Amino acid sequence: QAQLVQSGGGLVQAGGSLRLSCAASPRTFSTYAMINWFRQAPGKEREFVAAINWWSGSTTDYADFVQGRFTISTDNAKGLVYLQMNSLKPEDTAVYYCAAKSGSYSTAAGDFDLWGQGTQVTVSS
């Protein structure tokens, strides 16, 4: 089955930046075209971060806590989805996951069919 492969993440100081990547074949994303980032902090539920559509990448959606700090984007030729994270805060510390589904927009993790392996992001104060 198709899989999403994540890279990036790591440890940064508050106010710093990271870029997360999520890779699959372009054919995979052309079918599973609704692509989201989620995150899960210790002791908390998995929560929505950002959404993009492979075929309409200019239309994006973000969780309220993003507050203009993050940007989701795609490189369609390379089969990549990015999450650029700026002005990071300690409360952004979590495991970040990319996920993809066919069909319509959703922010519910249970609706997604394909998942990356997760990437740890740790923001120190």
Helices and strands as residue ranges (DSSP letters): E 5-7, E 10-13, E 18-23, H 26-31, E 34-40, E 47-53, E 56-62, G 64-66, E 70-75, E 80-85, G 90-92, E 94-101, G 109-111, E 114-115, E 119-124
